[in-house]
Amino acid sequence: MSNSPSRFASVLLLAFTTTLASQAQNKPVDTRPPDTPVQTNLPKDQALNRKLPTVFIVGDSTARNGADLGWGDHLARYFDTKKINVANRAHAGRSSRTFINEGSWNNVLAEMKPGDFVLLQWGHNDAGDLGGDKPRGTIKDIGDESQDVPQITGPLAGKTETVHTYGWYLRKYIAETKAKGATPVLLTLTIRNVWTKDANGVQQVERDMGYDGLLKQLAENEHVAYVDMATIEADRLQAAGPEKTALLFPKDHTHTSAVGADLNAQSVVIALEEAKSPLLPYLKTAISLPAPTPDAAK
């Protein structure tokens, strides 16, 4: 797949240019690992129309954080909600492990029914510690290895927890989603505002935190869809450059503004289109795919 800016939908570039013009301050990039912003002012989840299929969003603060600061809060505008429910169940600060441990995943399973879809996007917090004051990490692999870790905080405080691999937890989500008669979808991670110079001195945006390859292999092994929204977003940010990209990340290098969250929602839609997802008939606003570049056509 080519990284040429010509692969973007024109609507993305138009929205990006228009909204950036209204931003007044350009802050320098902070490359330190950020704390998750406090999750506030979230609306109470509305009851689902049980007559309709539902697409659940399961992930961390990049999908749901505060009021409209996660892409999951913007996704519904691109779907015909008379045909499908869009249920954002992401939870700020969680990893594939802690979302399960704290009971959030069981809550989603209780809502799930045959014909539903689950967009799974995990990784930003999976790189954390296995124990200590913020125990949310997973072993960065897809095998069956595990580690017994005494816990001092959280729902398992005072107990020894068997911590599994990233792949183990993702397989659990996949298996339990399928058992409900629903369709799991693996999404690549949102892109961070982190840049490095290549051999020619050109700034390049970070494209992968080391989880995309694991996700692709899991998708192949488990026969589920791999939807690469990260490449869509990275290409867009690369075309904009570091200075304009910084306007979309007002707090840290991971969490976007509401404008950035909406652009990420558009990236998810484009990635679903590229993957020829069965969710496409439910789209209200199809974002036109760009014509393939000569390199991509080879």
N, C-alpha and C positions, 0 to 999 in steps of 0.2 A: 504494500500500500504506500503510495507516494506521500511525502510530507509537504508537497507544494501547496501554497495558500489557495490555488485555484480550485481545490477540492471542496471548499466551504460553500454552504448555501448562502446566497446573497442576503437573505433575511438576517442571518447571524451577524454578518459584517455590518449591515445597516444598523441593527439594534446596538451593536457594540460601539460604533462610531457616535451615534446619536446620544447614547446615555453617558459616554465618557466625557462628552463636551460639557455636561452639566456638573462634572466633578471638579472641585476647586483646588484640592490639595494633593500633591504627589508625595507619598511617604517612602522613605528608603525601605528596602526589603530587610526584614529581620529573619535571619537564618536559624535562630534558636528554636528548638521544639516548643510549640505553643501549648499553654493550658487550654482546655476546652472552655469557651465562654459560657457564662451562666445561662441556663436555659430558662427563659422567662416568657410570660404572656402567651403561652401556647393555648389555642382554643381547645375546648373539650372535644374529644373525638365524637363525631356525629354517628348515630346509628346507621348501619348499612342497609341498603335496599336488598333484602334477601332474594328478590326476584331477579336481580342482575348479577352477572359475574363481577368479581372484584380483583383489582390489581393492587396488591400490598407492596409497600416500600419498606424494606427492613434494612437498617443500617445505622450510621452514627450521626454526629452533628453536621457533617457535610450535607446530609439529606434533611435534617430537621434540627434547627437550633434557633431559639428565640422566635420572633415574629417574622416569617418570610425569609429567613436567612439560610435555609437549606433548600436544595433543588426540589426535594419532594413536595414542598409546599406550593410549588409552581407547576407541577406536572399536570394537574387536573385540567388546567386551561387548554391543554392540547388534546384532551380526550372528550368524547361526547358522553357526558355523565348521565344522559338519559339511557345510554346503552351499557355503561360499566361504572362501577364505583372505583374511585381512586382513594385508597386508604393509606395515609402516611403513618407508619408505625415505628419509624426510626427513633432512636433515643440518643441524645447527646452524651458523649463520653463513654459509650459502650463499645465493646469488641464482640467478635463472633462468640467468644466464651462468656462474657458477662451478660450479654443479652439473654442467654439461656439461663445462667445461674440465678439471675434476679427475677425470673418468671415471665419476662416480656414475651419470649417466644411461645410459651404455653398459652398466653393470652391471644396471640395471633392465630395459633392453631385452633383455639376455641371458636374463632370467627370464620375460619376457612371452610370452604365447601368445594365439592367437585366443580370443575370448570373455572376455578379462580387461577390467578397468576401471582407469583411472588418474585419481586426484584430484590436480589440479595447483593448488597455492596458492603464488604467488610475489608479491613486492612489498616486503616489509619491508626487505630488504637491497639491492634494486634501485636504491634512491635513493642508494647510496653512491658513492664516488669511482671514476672510470674507470681511474685509475692510482694511483701512490703506494704507501704501505705496506699499504693494505687495498683492493686493486682488485677490487671486486665489483659496481660499479654498472652500469646499463644506461641507454641514452638513453630518456628518458621519452616515448615515442611508439609508434605501432604501424606506422609506415611502414618504408621500406627504407633510410633514411639510416644512415650509419655513420661512425666516427671511428677513425683509426689512432693507437694509444696505446702508447708504449714502456713495457714492464713491468720492474719491478725486483725483484719477488717473486712467489711462486706458481709454478705449473707452466710458465708462459710467461716466466719471468724471463730478461732478456737479449734478448728478442724484441719485435717490434712487433706488437701484437694489434689486429685489426680488431674494434672493439666495435660491436655492433648495437643496435637498439632493443629495448625490452621486448617489443613485438609480434613482432619477428623471432624471438626466442628461443622465445616461446610457440607460434608457428606451427611451429617445428621440433619441439617436443614433440608437438604435435597431429598433424603429418604422420607422424612416425615411430611414434607410437602406432597410428594408423590403418593404417599399412603392416604392422603386426604383427597386424592383425585385432582389435585391442582398441579400447575406447571411451574417449576422453579426456573429462574433465569439468573445467571451470574453476570454481574456488571463489574467492569474494571473500575478502579478507584478514581475519584476526582483528582485533578492535577494541582500540585502546590505551586506557589509563587517562589520557586527556587530556580536560579539560573547559574550556569557555569559556562566558561569560554571553551570553545572547541579548539582544535589544532590551528585554526586560522584566526583565532581571536574573536570569533563571532559568538555572541551570547546565545545559548541554547537552553530552553526550558526543560526542567526535569520531567521525564515522560513516564517513569515507573519507579515505585518505591520498592520493587522487588517482589511484588505479588502477582503481577499480570501473567507471568509465565506459569505460576502455580495455578491460577484460575483457569488458564487455557487448558492445562493438562487435566485438571479436575473435570472441566466441561467435556473433554474428549472421553475420559474414563467413565463418567457417569451418564453420558449421552444427554446432556442438557445444553441449552443455548448459552453461548459466550457472546456477550454484547459489549463491544469495545467503545464505550463513551469516552474513555481517557484519550484515545488518539484524536477524536473529534475535538475535544477541548484543548488538547496540547497544540494541535495545528492552529487553532484559532488564536491562542495566546502567543504562539511563536510569530504569527503574522502581525499581531499587534505590537509586539516588542515589550521589553521589561518595564518601561516607564508607564505605558498605558495599562499594562496588566496590573501594575501596583495599585491603580485606582480601584480595582475590583476586590482588593484584599486590604481593607482598611484597618483590621485588627492584628493580623498575623499572616503567616504564609500559607495557612490551610483553609481558613474560613472566609468565605466571600461576603460581599454586600448582597442586598436583595437583587440588585441588577445582575451580579455575577451568578447568583443562584438561578435566576430565570434563564440566563444563557446556558448554564449547565443542564437545566431541564430540557432546553432545546437540543443540546448535545445528546442527551439520552434518547430523545425522539428520533434524531437522525441515525443514531446507532441502531435503534430498533428497526428502522427502515432498511438500513444496510444489511442487517441480519435476517431480513424478511420474516420478522417475528409474527406469530399469530395474533399479536395485539394490534396490528395495523388496521384491521377493519373497524376498530373502536376509536381511531384517531378522528378528532374534529378538525384539527389544523395540521395537515400534512406539510412538513417542511421539505421543499424540493431538494432532492439530492443533486449535488454538482455533477457535471459531466466528468467522466474519468479522465485523468491526465494521461498523456502518452506513456509515461512510465508505468502507471497502474494498469494500463491496458495490455502490457506485454506479458 
